[in-house]
Amino acid sequence: MSKKLFVLVPIIIIAVVLISLFIPRDTQPASDTRVILEHTHKTYIAPVCFEGSNATNFIAESTLEEAHSLSYNPHNSCTEDALTAETDSLLVSLLKEMGILDTKWDNW
């Protein structure tokens, strides 16, 4: 029995890994993703969109979690697009959430 189990366990693990490569899953930006709060308009700006945002001087660096807790909306479509979820395979998405693989928001 133990010899069958010794052969069966690796086969099951390989099958699960292969299947997880074909199941799609959205990878959302982490709650600690860096954003810029635009307090005058009560919006938040993705760092990659800041130059073209025409922000006022009443800004602060913060996280996406704080922006949502303040009920701020995205400043413009650039910010919405920048913070749109990435569609990955289940395995890749889990590796990104664990920090093993980089997301597009990691270098902000």
PDB file as gemmi writes it, atoms N, CA and C in Angstrom:
CRYST1    1.000    1.000    1.000  90.00  90.00  90.00 P 1                      
ATOM      1  N   MET A   1       0.818  -1.197   0.000  1.00  0.00           N  
ATOM      2  CA  MET A   1       0.000   0.000   0.000  1.00  0.00           C  
ATOM      3  C   MET A   1       0.857   1.254   0.000  1.00  0.00           C  
ATOM      4  N   SER A   2       1.939   1.275   0.765  1.00  0.00           N  
ATOM      5  CA  SER A   2       2.775   2.467   0.850  1.00  0.00           C  
ATOM      6  C   SER A   2       3.493   2.736  -0.464  1.00  0.00           C  
ATOM      7  N   LYS A   3       3.778   1.672  -1.242  1.00  0.00           N  
ATOM      8  CA  LYS A   3       4.427   1.867  -2.532  1.00  0.00           C  
ATOM      9  C   LYS A   3       3.470   2.541  -3.514  1.00  0.00           C  
ATOM     10  N   LYS A   4       2.187   2.177  -3.463  1.00  0.00           N  
ATOM     11  CA  LYS A   4       1.178   2.807  -4.314  1.00  0.00           C  
ATOM     12  C   LYS A   4       1.005   4.274  -3.913  1.00  0.00           C  
ATOM     13  N   LEU A   5       1.001   4.535  -2.634  1.00  0.00           N  
ATOM     14  CA  LEU A   5       0.860   5.897  -2.131  1.00  0.00           C  
ATOM     15  C   LEU A   5       2.067   6.737  -2.522  1.00  0.00           C  
ATOM     16  N   PHE A   6       3.245   6.146  -2.489  1.00  0.00           N  
ATOM     17  CA  PHE A   6       4.478   6.827  -2.863  1.00  0.00           C  
ATOM     18  C   PHE A   6       4.450   7.246  -4.335  1.00  0.00           C  
ATOM     19  N   VAL A   7       3.784   6.499  -5.179  1.00  0.00           N  
ATOM     20  CA  VAL A   7       3.667   6.813  -6.602  1.00  0.00           C  
ATOM     21  C   VAL A   7       2.477   7.738  -6.857  1.00  0.00           C  
ATOM     22  N   LEU A   8       1.396   7.531  -6.132  1.00  0.00           N  
ATOM     23  CA  LEU A   8       0.158   8.279  -6.361  1.00  0.00           C  
ATOM     24  C   LEU A   8       0.244   9.744  -5.926  1.00  0.00           C  
ATOM     25  N   VAL A   9       0.891  10.036  -4.826  1.00  0.00           N  
ATOM     26  CA  VAL A   9       0.978  11.408  -4.309  1.00  0.00           C  
ATOM     27  C   VAL A   9       1.676  12.348  -5.293  1.00  0.00           C  
ATOM     28  N   PRO A  10       2.848  11.998  -5.836  1.00  0.00           N  
ATOM     29  CA  PRO A  10       3.462  12.902  -6.817  1.00  0.00           C  
ATOM     30  C   PRO A  10       2.611  13.093  -8.081  1.00  0.00           C  
ATOM     31  N   ILE A  11       1.923  12.063  -8.502  1.00  0.00           N  
ATOM     32  CA  ILE A  11       1.056  12.176  -9.685  1.00  0.00           C  
ATOM     33  C   ILE A  11      -0.077  13.152  -9.407  1.00  0.00           C  
ATOM     34  N   ILE A  12      -0.668  13.082  -8.236  1.00  0.00           N  
ATOM     35  CA  ILE A  12      -1.753  14.003  -7.867  1.00  0.00           C  
ATOM     36  C   ILE A  12      -1.231  15.434  -7.783  1.00  0.00           C  
ATOM     37  N   ILE A  13      -0.060  15.622  -7.200  1.00  0.00           N  
ATOM     38  CA  ILE A  13       0.523  16.969  -7.084  1.00  0.00           C  
ATOM     39  C   ILE A  13       0.787  17.552  -8.464  1.00  0.00           C  
ATOM     40  N   ILE A  14       1.373  16.769  -9.350  1.00  0.00           N  
ATOM     41  CA  ILE A  14       1.649  17.236 -10.715  1.00  0.00           C  
ATOM     42  C   ILE A  14       0.352  17.573 -11.437  1.00  0.00           C  
ATOM     43  N   ALA A  15      -0.684  16.747 -11.255  1.00  0.00           N  
ATOM     44  CA  ALA A  15      -1.976  16.997 -11.905  1.00  0.00           C  
ATOM     45  C   ALA A  15      -2.592  18.309 -11.406  1.00  0.00           C  
ATOM     46  N   VAL A  16      -2.526  18.545 -10.106  1.00  0.00           N  
ATOM     47  CA  VAL A  16      -3.088  19.783  -9.533  1.00  0.00           C  
ATOM     48  C   VAL A  16      -2.344  20.998 -10.062  1.00  0.00           C  
ATOM     49  N   VAL A  17      -1.021  20.935 -10.131  1.00  0.00           N  
ATOM     50  CA  VAL A  17      -0.224  22.052 -10.650  1.00  0.00           C  
ATOM     51  C   VAL A  17      -0.564  22.313 -12.118  1.00  0.00           C  
ATOM     52  N   LEU A  18      -0.657  21.264 -12.918  1.00  0.00           N  
ATOM     53  CA  LEU A  18      -0.988  21.428 -14.337  1.00  0.00           C  
ATOM     54  C   LEU A  18      -2.389  22.015 -14.528  1.00  0.00           C  
ATOM     55  N   ILE A  19      -3.335  21.540 -13.763  1.00  0.00           N  
ATOM     56  CA  ILE A  19      -4.703  22.063 -13.863  1.00  0.00           C  
ATOM     57  C   ILE A  19      -4.739  23.540 -13.456  1.00  0.00           C  
ATOM     58  N   SER A  20      -3.970  23.897 -12.434  1.00  0.00           N  
ATOM     59  CA  SER A  20      -3.975  25.294 -11.959  1.00  0.00           C  
ATOM     60  C   SER A  20      -3.381  26.254 -12.991  1.00  0.00           C  
ATOM     61  N   LEU A  21      -2.666  25.741 -13.974  1.00  0.00           N  
ATOM     62  CA  LEU A  21      -2.125  26.596 -15.034  1.00  0.00           C  
ATOM     63  C   LEU A  21      -3.193  27.022 -16.037  1.00  0.00           C  
ATOM     64  N   PHE A  22      -4.330  26.344 -16.035  1.00  0.00           N  
ATOM     65  CA  PHE A  22      -5.372  26.625 -17.021  1.00  0.00           C  
ATOM     66  C   PHE A  22      -6.619  27.277 -16.428  1.00  0.00           C  
ATOM     67  N   ILE A  23      -6.681  27.407 -15.128  1.00  0.00           N  
ATOM     68  CA  ILE A  23      -7.825  28.054 -14.476  1.00  0.00           C  
ATOM     69  C   ILE A  23      -7.518  29.540 -14.331  1.00  0.00           C  
ATOM     70  N   PRO A  24      -8.317  30.412 -14.970  1.00  0.00           N  
ATOM     71  CA  PRO A  24      -8.035  31.850 -14.870  1.00  0.00           C  
ATOM     72  C   PRO A  24      -8.458  32.427 -13.517  1.00  0.00           C  
ATOM     73  N   ARG A  25      -7.726  33.449 -13.097  1.00  0.00           N  
ATOM     74  CA  ARG A  25      -8.052  34.140 -11.841  1.00  0.00           C  
ATOM     75  C   ARG A  25      -7.537  35.566 -11.929  1.00  0.00           C  
ATOM     76  N   ASP A  26      -8.309  36.503 -11.413  1.00  0.00           N  
ATOM     77  CA  ASP A  26      -7.904  37.906 -11.391  1.00  0.00           C  
ATOM     78  C   ASP A  26      -7.012  38.175 -10.185  1.00  0.00           C  
ATOM     79  N   THR A  27      -5.896  38.849 -10.442  1.00  0.00           N  
ATOM     80  CA  THR A  27      -4.997  39.269  -9.377  1.00  0.00           C  
ATOM     81  C   THR A  27      -5.251  40.752  -9.123  1.00  0.00           C  
ATOM     82  N   GLN A  28      -5.789  41.063  -7.964  1.00  0.00           N  
ATOM     83  CA  GLN A  28      -6.136  42.436  -7.589  1.00  0.00           C  
ATOM     84  C   GLN A  28      -4.922  43.126  -6.976  1.00  0.00           C  
ATOM     85  N   PRO A  29      -4.845  44.456  -7.070  1.00  0.00           N  
ATOM     86  CA  PRO A  29      -3.761  45.160  -6.375  1.00  0.00           C  
ATOM     87  C   PRO A  29      -3.911  44.974  -4.864  1.00  0.00           C  
ATOM     88  N   ALA A  30      -2.791  44.845  -4.188  1.00  0.00           N  
ATOM     89  CA  ALA A  30      -2.803  44.655  -2.734  1.00  0.00           C  
ATOM     90  C   ALA A  30      -3.320  45.911  -2.040  1.00  0.00           C  
ATOM     91  N   SER A  31      -3.800  45.742  -0.830  1.00  0.00           N  
ATOM     92  CA  SER A  31      -4.339  46.882  -0.083  1.00  0.00           C  
ATOM     93  C   SER A  31      -3.248  47.896   0.262  1.00  0.00           C  
ATOM     94  N   ASP A  32      -1.994  47.462   0.285  1.00  0.00           N  
ATOM     95  CA  ASP A  32      -0.904  48.386   0.590  1.00  0.00           C  
ATOM     96  C   ASP A  32      -0.263  48.980  -0.664  1.00  0.00           C  
ATOM     97  N   THR A  33      -0.940  48.867  -1.803  1.00  0.00           N  
ATOM     98  CA  THR A  33      -0.445  49.469  -3.039  1.00  0.00           C  
ATOM     99  C   THR A  33      -0.407  50.985  -2.874  1.00  0.00           C  
ATOM    100  N   ARG A  34       0.692  51.589  -3.267  1.00  0.00           N  
ATOM    101  CA  ARG A  34       0.914  53.034  -3.098  1.00  0.00           C  
ATOM    102  C   ARG A  34       0.029  53.825  -4.054  1.00  0.00           C  
ATOM    103  N   VAL A  35      -0.653  54.829  -3.527  1.00  0.00           N  
ATOM    104  CA  VAL A  35      -1.431  55.786  -4.321  1.00  0.00           C  
ATOM    105  C   VAL A  35      -1.214  57.179  -3.755  1.00  0.00           C  
ATOM    106  N   ILE A  36      -1.642  58.173  -4.513  1.00  0.00           N  
ATOM    107  CA  ILE A  36      -1.563  59.559  -4.069  1.00  0.00           C  
ATOM    108  C   ILE A  36      -2.985  60.043  -3.834  1.00  0.00           C  
ATOM    109  N   LEU A  37      -3.252  60.511  -2.627  1.00  0.00           N  
ATOM    110  CA  LEU A  37      -4.575  61.035  -2.300  1.00  0.00           C  
ATOM    111  C   LEU A  37      -4.658  62.490  -2.732  1.00  0.00           C  
ATOM    112  N   GLU A  38      -5.691  62.805  -3.450  1.00  0.00           N  
ATOM    113  CA  GLU A  38      -5.948  64.174  -3.904  1.00  0.00           C  
ATOM    114  C   GLU A  38      -7.119  64.659  -3.057  1.00  0.00           C  
ATOM    115  N   HIS A  39      -6.813  65.318  -1.931  1.00  0.00           N  
ATOM    116  CA  HIS A  39      -7.846  65.660  -0.952  1.00  0.00           C  
ATOM    117  C   HIS A  39      -8.830  66.711  -1.452  1.00  0.00           C  
ATOM    118  N   THR A  40      -8.421  67.596  -2.326  1.00  0.00           N  
ATOM    119  CA  THR A  40      -9.328  68.632  -2.817  1.00  0.00           C  
ATOM    120  C   THR A  40     -10.505  68.020  -3.563  1.00  0.00           C  
ATOM    121  N   HIS A  41     -10.212  67.052  -4.418  1.00  0.00           N  
ATOM    122  CA  HIS A  41     -11.263  66.423  -5.220  1.00  0.00           C  
ATOM    123  C   HIS A  41     -11.741  65.101  -4.625  1.00  0.00           C  
ATOM    124  N   LYS A  42     -11.161  64.707  -3.486  1.00  0.00           N  
ATOM    125  CA  LYS A  42     -11.492  63.451  -2.815  1.00  0.00           C  
ATOM    126  C   LYS A  42     -11.353  62.269  -3.772  1.00  0.00           C  
ATOM    127  N   THR A  43     -10.176  62.197  -4.395  1.00  0.00           N  
ATOM    128  CA  THR A  43      -9.859  61.121  -5.319  1.00  0.00           C  
ATOM    129  C   THR A  43      -8.463  60.576  -4.999  1.00  0.00           C  
ATOM    130  N   TYR A  44      -8.124  59.466  -5.644  1.00  0.00           N  
ATOM    131  CA  TYR A  44      -6.765  58.942  -5.523  1.00  0.00           C  
ATOM    132  C   TYR A  44      -6.185  58.752  -6.916  1.00  0.00           C  
ATOM    133  N   ILE A  45      -4.862  58.859  -6.990  1.00  0.00           N  
ATOM    134  CA  ILE A  45      -4.147  58.826  -8.262  1.00  0.00           C  
ATOM    135  C   ILE A  45      -3.080  57.738  -8.203  1.00  0.00           C  
ATOM    136  N   ALA A  46      -3.012  56.911  -9.236  1.00  0.00           N  
ATOM    137  CA  ALA A  46      -1.930  55.937  -9.341  1.00  0.00           C  
ATOM    138  C   ALA A  46      -0.637  56.696  -9.634  1.00  0.00           C  
ATOM    139  N   PRO A  47       0.471  56.306  -9.038  1.00  0.00           N  
ATOM    140  CA  PRO A  47       1.730  57.026  -9.268  1.00  0.00           C  
ATOM    141  C   PRO A  47       2.111  57.156 -10.745  1.00  0.00           C  
ATOM    142  N   VAL A  48       1.801  56.155 -11.551  1.00  0.00           N  
ATOM    143  CA  VAL A  48       2.145  56.225 -12.976  1.00  0.00           C  
ATOM    144  C   VAL A  48       1.294  57.242 -13.721  1.00  0.00           C  
ATOM    145  N   CYS A  49       0.218  57.705 -13.113  1.00  0.00           N  
ATOM    146  CA  CYS A  49      -0.693  58.661 -13.746  1.00  0.00           C  
ATOM    147  C   CYS A  49      -0.562  60.068 -13.181  1.00  0.00           C  
ATOM    148  N   PHE A  50       0.344  60.261 -12.226  1.00  0.00           N  
ATOM    149  CA  PHE A  50       0.402  61.535 -11.520  1.00  0.00           C  
ATOM    150  C   PHE A  50       0.757  62.715 -12.418  1.00  0.00           C  
ATOM    151  N   GLU A  51       1.708  62.551 -13.312  1.00  0.00           N  
ATOM    152  CA  GLU A  51       2.168  63.669 -14.150  1.00  0.00           C  
ATOM    153  C   GLU A  51       1.029  64.294 -14.960  1.00  0.00           C  
ATOM    154  N   GLY A  52       0.134  63.495 -15.481  1.00  0.00           N  
ATOM    155  CA  GLY A  52      -0.944  64.020 -16.312  1.00  0.00           C  
ATOM    156  C   GLY A  52      -2.241  64.262 -15.575  1.00  0.00           C  
ATOM    157  N   SER A  53      -2.205  64.262 -14.253  1.00  0.00           N  
ATOM    158  CA  SER A  53      -3.446  64.337 -13.480  1.00  0.00           C  
ATOM    159  C   SER A  53      -3.898  65.743 -13.116  1.00  0.00           C  
ATOM    160  N   ASN A  54      -3.041  66.740 -13.276  1.00  0.00           N  
ATOM    161  CA  ASN A  54      -3.371  68.114 -12.871  1.00  0.00           C  
ATOM    162  C   ASN A  54      -3.847  68.176 -11.424  1.00  0.00           C  
ATOM    163  N   ALA A  55      -3.103  67.538 -10.547  1.00  0.00           N  
ATOM    164  CA  ALA A  55      -3.467  67.504  -9.134  1.00  0.00           C  
ATOM    165  C   ALA A  55      -3.225  68.861  -8.482  1.00  0.00           C  
ATOM    166  N   THR A  56      -3.981  69.121  -7.436  1.00  0.00           N  
ATOM    167  CA  THR A  56      -3.787  70.343  -6.652  1.00  0.00           C  
ATOM    168  C   THR A  56      -2.611  70.126  -5.699  1.00  0.00           C  
ATOM    169  N   ASN A  57      -2.331  71.089  -4.859  1.00  0.00           N  
ATOM    170  CA  ASN A  57      -1.246  70.965  -3.886  1.00  0.00           C  
ATOM    171  C   ASN A  57      -1.669  70.218  -2.624  1.00  0.00           C  
ATOM    172  N   PHE A  58      -2.944  69.913  -2.488  1.00  0.00           N  
ATOM    173  CA  PHE A  58      -3.457  69.239  -1.295  1.00  0.00           C  
ATOM    174  C   PHE A  58      -3.448  67.735  -1.541  1.00  0.00           C  
ATOM    175  N   ILE A  59      -2.239  67.165  -1.563  1.00  0.00           N  
ATOM    176  CA  ILE A  59      -2.066  65.743  -1.849  1.00  0.00           C  
ATOM    177  C   ILE A  59      -1.278  65.079  -0.733  1.00  0.00           C  
ATOM    178  N   ALA A  60      -1.367  63.746  -0.687  1.00  0.00           N  
ATOM    179  CA  ALA A  60      -0.603  62.975   0.292  1.00  0.00           C  
ATOM    180  C   ALA A  60      -0.376  61.580  -0.268  1.00  0.00           C  
ATOM    181  N   GLU A  61       0.769  61.022   0.070  1.00  0.00           N  
ATOM    182  CA  GLU A  61       1.050  59.650  -0.329  1.00  0.00           C  
ATOM    183  C   GLU A  61       0.394  58.713   0.672  1.00  0.00           C  
ATOM    184  N   SER A  62      -0.232  57.659   0.158  1.00  0.00           N  
ATOM    185  CA  SER A  62      -0.942  56.741   1.035  1.00  0.00           C  
ATOM    186  C   SER A  62      -1.048  55.366   0.373  1.00  0.00           C  
ATOM    187  N   THR A  63      -2.022  54.586   0.848  1.00  0.00           N  
ATOM    188  CA  THR A  63      -2.254  53.252   0.307  1.00  0.00           C  
ATOM    189  C   THR A  63      -3.654  53.168  -0.289  1.00  0.00           C  
ATOM    190  N   LEU A  64      -3.848  52.170  -1.111  1.00  0.00           N  
ATOM    191  CA  LEU A  64      -5.162  51.939  -1.708  1.00  0.00           C  
ATOM    192  C   LEU A  64      -6.208  51.651  -0.635  1.00  0.00           C  
ATOM    193  N   GLU A  65      -5.795  50.958   0.426  1.00  0.00           N  
ATOM    194  CA  GLU A  65      -6.714  50.663   1.531  1.00  0.00           C  
ATOM    195  C   GLU A  65      -7.237  51.952   2.177  1.00  0.00           C  
ATOM    196  N   GLU A  66      -6.360  52.913   2.414  1.00  0.00           N  
ATOM    197  CA  GLU A  66      -6.803  54.169   3.019  1.00  0.00           C  
ATOM    198  C   GLU A  66      -7.703  54.952   2.070  1.00  0.00           C  
ATOM    199  N   ALA A  67      -7.369  54.931   0.780  1.00  0.00           N  
ATOM    200  CA  ALA A  67      -8.207  55.625  -0.207  1.00  0.00           C  
ATOM    201  C   ALA A  67      -9.620  55.054  -0.209  1.00  0.00           C  
ATOM    202  N   HIS A  68      -9.736  53.743  -0.115  1.00  0.00           N  
ATOM    203  CA  HIS A  68     -11.065  53.116  -0.073  1.00  0.00           C  
ATOM    204  C   HIS A  68     -11.769  53.410   1.245  1.00  0.00           C  
ATOM    205  N   SER A  69     -11.020  53.446   2.348  1.00  0.00           N  
ATOM    206  CA  SER A  69     -11.651  53.732   3.642  1.00  0.00           C  
ATOM    207  C   SER A  69     -12.174  55.172   3.695  1.00  0.00           C  
ATOM    208  N   LEU A  70     -11.534  56.071   2.939  1.00  0.00           N  
ATOM    209  CA  LEU A  70     -12.010  57.458   2.866  1.00  0.00           C  
ATOM    210  C   LEU A  70     -13.108  57.631   1.811  1.00  0.00           C  
ATOM    211  N   SER A  71     -13.456  56.554   1.126  1.00  0.00           N  
ATOM    212  CA  SER A  71     -14.463  56.553   0.045  1.00  0.00           C  
ATOM    213  C   SER A  71     -14.053  57.458  -1.113  1.00  0.00           C  
ATOM    214  N   TYR A  72     -12.747  57.535  -1.368  1.00  0.00           N  
ATOM    215  CA  TYR A  72     -12.250  58.292  -2.511  1.00  0.00           C  
ATOM    216  C   TYR A  72     -12.422  57.457  -3.781  1.00  0.00           C  
ATOM    217  N   ASN A  73     -12.665  58.118  -4.890  1.00  0.00           N  
ATOM    218  CA  ASN A  73     -12.800  57.475  -6.189  1.00  0.00           C  
ATOM    219  C   ASN A  73     -11.517  57.656  -6.987  1.00  0.00           C  
ATOM    220  N   PRO A  74     -11.310  56.844  -8.030  1.00  0.00           N  
ATOM    221  CA  PRO A  74     -10.156  57.067  -8.903  1.00  0.00           C  
ATOM    222  C   PRO A  74     -10.220  58.461  -9.518  1.00  0.00           C  
ATOM    223  N   HIS A  75      -9.090  59.116  -9.650  1.00  0.00           N  
ATOM    224  CA  HIS A  75      -9.025  60.489 -10.150  1.00  0.00           C  
ATOM    225  C   HIS A  75      -9.401  60.588 -11.622  1.00  0.00           C  
ATOM    226  N   ASN A  76      -8.984  59.602 -12.417  1.00  0.00           N  
ATOM    227  CA  ASN A  76      -9.290  59.617 -13.847  1.00  0.00           C  
ATOM    228  C   ASN A  76      -9.208  58.199 -14.409  1.00  0.00           C  
ATOM    229  N   SER A  77      -9.435  58.076 -15.699  1.00  0.00           N  
ATOM    230  CA  SER A  77      -9.429  56.752 -16.327  1.00  0.00           C  
ATOM    231  C   SER A  77      -8.044  56.128 -16.315  1.00  0.00           C  
ATOM    232  N   CYS A  78      -7.003  56.932 -16.323  1.00  0.00           N  
ATOM    233  CA  CYS A  78      -5.640  56.400 -16.242  1.00  0.00           C  
ATOM    234  C   CYS A  78      -5.466  55.623 -14.946  1.00  0.00           C  
ATOM    235  N   THR A  79      -5.924  56.175 -13.847  1.00  0.00           N  
ATOM    236  CA  THR A  79      -5.825  55.500 -12.553  1.00  0.00           C  
ATOM    237  C   THR A  79      -6.674  54.243 -12.539  1.00  0.00           C  
ATOM    238  N   GLU A  80      -7.871  54.315 -13.083  1.00  0.00           N  
ATOM    239  CA  GLU A  80      -8.728  53.122 -13.151  1.00  0.00           C  
ATOM    240  C   GLU A  80      -8.036  52.012 -13.930  1.00  0.00           C  
ATOM    241  N   ASP A  81      -7.462  52.356 -15.078  1.00  0.00           N  
ATOM    242  CA  ASP A  81      -6.788  51.363 -15.912  1.00  0.00           C  
ATOM    243  C   ASP A  81      -5.541  50.810 -15.217  1.00  0.00           C  
ATOM    244  N   ALA A  82      -4.790  51.667 -14.547  1.00  0.00           N  
ATOM    245  CA  ALA A  82      -3.561  51.241 -13.882  1.00  0.00           C  
ATOM    246  C   ALA A  82      -3.847  50.271 -12.733  1.00  0.00           C  
ATOM    247  N   LEU A  83      -4.997  50.421 -12.098  1.00  0.00           N  
ATOM    248  CA  LEU A  83      -5.339  49.577 -10.954  1.00  0.00           C  
ATOM    249  C   LEU A  83      -6.310  48.451 -11.314  1.00  0.00           C  
ATOM    250  N   THR A  84      -6.521  48.220 -12.604  1.00  0.00           N  
ATOM    251  CA  THR A  84      -7.366  47.120 -13.041  1.00  0.00           C  
ATOM    252  C   THR A  84      -6.660  45.801 -12.756  1.00  0.00           C  
ATOM    253  N   ALA A  85      -7.433  44.817 -12.358  1.00  0.00           N  
ATOM    254  CA  ALA A  85      -6.867  43.508 -12.026  1.00  0.00           C  
ATOM    255  C   ALA A  85      -6.185  42.874 -13.233  1.00  0.00           C  
ATOM    256  N   GLU A  86      -5.139  42.102 -12.959  1.00  0.00           N  
ATOM    257  CA  GLU A  86      -4.463  41.325 -13.991  1.00  0.00           C  
ATOM    258  C   GLU A  86      -5.115  39.942 -14.042  1.00  0.00           C  
ATOM    259  N   THR A  87      -5.367  39.417 -15.231  1.00  0.00           N  
ATOM    260  CA  THR A  87      -5.898  38.067 -15.353  1.00  0.00           C  
ATOM    261  C   THR A  87      -4.738  37.112 -15.568  1.00  0.00           C  
ATOM    262  N   ASP A  88      -4.567  36.217 -14.612  1.00  0.00           N  
ATOM    263  CA  ASP A  88      -3.475  35.247 -14.634  1.00  0.00           C  
ATOM    264  C   ASP A  88      -4.058  33.856 -14.432  1.00  0.00           C  
ATOM    265  N   SER A  89      -3.210  32.856 -14.545  1.00  0.00           N  
ATOM    266  CA  SER A  89      -3.640  31.510 -14.174  1.00  0.00           C  
ATOM    267  C   SER A  89      -3.709  31.445 -12.652  1.00  0.00           C  
ATOM    268  N   LEU A  90      -4.415  30.473 -12.147  1.00  0.00           N  
ATOM    269  CA  LEU A  90      -4.580  30.326 -10.700  1.00  0.00           C  
ATOM    270  C   LEU A  90      -3.222  30.213 -10.005  1.00  0.00           C  
ATOM    271  N   LEU A  91      -2.329  29.432 -10.563  1.00  0.00           N  
ATOM    272  CA  LEU A  91      -1.011  29.247  -9.958  1.00  0.00           C  
ATOM    273  C   LEU A  91      -0.217  30.553  -9.937  1.00  0.00           C  
ATOM    274  N   VAL A  92      -0.179  31.253 -11.052  1.00  0.00           N  
ATOM    275  CA  VAL A  92       0.562  32.517 -11.131  1.00  0.00           C  
ATOM    276  C   VAL A  92      -0.041  33.552 -10.179  1.00  0.00           C  
ATOM    277  N   SER A  93      -1.363  33.620 -10.122  1.00  0.00           N  
ATOM    278  CA  SER A  93      -2.036  34.561  -9.232  1.00  0.00           C  
ATOM    279  C   SER A  93      -1.672  34.287  -7.770  1.00  0.00           C  
ATOM    280  N   LEU A  94      -1.681  33.025  -7.384  1.00  0.00           N  
ATOM    281  CA  LEU A  94      -1.314  32.679  -6.006  1.00  0.00           C  
ATOM    282  C   LEU A  94       0.143  33.020  -5.711  1.00  0.00           C  
ATOM    283  N   LEU A  95       1.028  32.785  -6.682  1.00  0.00           N  
ATOM    284  CA  LEU A  95       2.441  33.125  -6.487  1.00  0.00           C  
ATOM    285  C   LEU A  95       2.640  34.629  -6.368  1.00  0.00           C  
ATOM    286  N   LYS A  96       1.846  35.411  -7.103  1.00  0.00           N  
ATOM    287  CA  LYS A  96       1.929  36.873  -6.989  1.00  0.00           C  
ATOM    288  C   LYS A  96       1.417  37.334  -5.627  1.00  0.00           C  
ATOM    289  N   GLU A  97       0.342  36.744  -5.151  1.00  0.00           N  
ATOM    290  CA  GLU A  97      -0.199  37.137  -3.847  1.00  0.00           C  
ATOM    291  C   GLU A  97       0.744  36.780  -2.703  1.00  0.00           C  
ATOM    292  N   MET A  98       1.521  35.713  -2.873  1.00  0.00           N  
ATOM    293  CA  MET A  98       2.489  35.314  -1.848  1.00  0.00           C  
ATOM    294  C   MET A  98       3.771  36.130  -1.931  1.00  0.00           C  
ATOM    295  N   GLY A  99       3.937  36.920  -2.998  1.00  0.00           N  
ATOM    296  CA  GLY A  99       5.118  37.747  -3.147  1.00  0.00           C  
ATOM    297  C   GLY A  99       6.274  37.062  -3.845  1.00  0.00           C  
ATOM    298  N   ILE A 100       6.056  35.869  -4.356  1.00  0.00           N  
ATOM    299  CA  ILE A 100       7.120  35.145  -5.056  1.00  0.00           C  
ATOM    300  C   ILE A 100       7.330  35.731  -6.445  1.00  0.00           C  
ATOM    301  N   LEU A 101       6.241  36.087  -7.117  1.00  0.00           N  
ATOM    302  CA  LEU A 101       6.305  36.766  -8.408  1.00  0.00           C  
ATOM    303  C   LEU A 101       5.889  38.217  -8.236  1.00  0.00           C  
ATOM    304  N   ASP A 102       6.421  39.095  -9.078  1.00  0.00           N  
ATOM    305  CA  ASP A 102       6.086  40.519  -9.015  1.00  0.00           C  
ATOM    306  C   ASP A 102       4.774  40.811  -9.729  1.00  0.00           C  
ATOM    307  N   THR A 103       4.046  41.803  -9.218  1.00  0.00           N  
ATOM    308  CA  THR A 103       2.875  42.323  -9.898  1.00  0.00           C  
ATOM    309  C   THR A 103       3.251  43.646 -10.537  1.00  0.00           C  
ATOM    310  N   LYS A 104       2.377  44.174 -11.365  1.00  0.00           N  
ATOM    311  CA  LYS A 104       2.674  45.452 -12.004  1.00  0.00           C  
ATOM    312  C   LYS A 104       2.638  46.611 -11.005  1.00  0.00           C  
ATOM    313  N   TRP A 105       2.114  46.383  -9.810  1.00  0.00           N  
ATOM    314  CA  TRP A 105       1.993  47.450  -8.808  1.00  0.00           C  
ATOM    315  C   TRP A 105       3.151  47.446  -7.818  1.00  0.00           C  
ATOM    316  N   ASP A 106       4.023  46.469  -7.869  1.00  0.00           N  
ATOM    317  CA  ASP A 106       5.092  46.334  -6.868  1.00  0.00           C  
ATOM    318  C   ASP A 106       6.123  47.458  -6.925  1.00  0.00           C  
ATOM    319  N   ASN A 107       6.382  48.016  -8.074  1.00  0.00           N  
ATOM    320  CA  ASN A 107       7.442  49.017  -8.208  1.00  0.00           C  
ATOM    321  C   ASN A 107       6.939  50.457  -8.118  1.00  0.00           C  
ATOM    322  N   TRP A 108       5.780  50.660  -7.595  1.00  0.00           N  
ATOM    323  CA  TRP A 108       5.240  52.020  -7.472  1.00  0.00           C  
ATOM    324  C   TRP A 108       5.751  52.670  -6.222  1.00  0.00           C  
TER     325      TRP A 108                                                      
END                                                                             
